[in-house]
Amino acid sequence: MEGLRRGLSRWKRYHIKVHLADEALLLPLTVRPRDTLSDLRAQLVGQGVSSWKRAFYYNARRLDDHQTVRDARLQDGSVLLLVSDPSETQWLTPVIPALWEAEASRSLESRSSRPAWPTW
């Protein structure tokens, strides 16, 4: 059973987002659990974004380039922060939970075409 689970993890994909603080961009990426953060950097370069001299942060933790997605405990829908100046993380860290809450509430909203309030 463990071998089957390991075999299936090879096909598992996570859809994450990378928030580029310098350019105020949010880029979607598709990664596998065994991908390293260096692989994520390569995907960003493929999209035309330089990640040279920038650091990845997740849940206010700086991530090492040799960590895998699994080791960093990233999940489907995770948002990574990519900044060039580590001092930026002090004021950006509180923004990330607010971003997650906004995305969560948006996904829970009803998709009705009727307005939620009465219109006269």
Beta strands, then each sheet from edge to edge (+ up, - down):
strand 1: 14-20
strand 2: 25-31
strand 3: 55-58
strand 4: 61-63
strand 5: 79-83
sheet 1: 2+ 1- 5- 3+ 4-
end
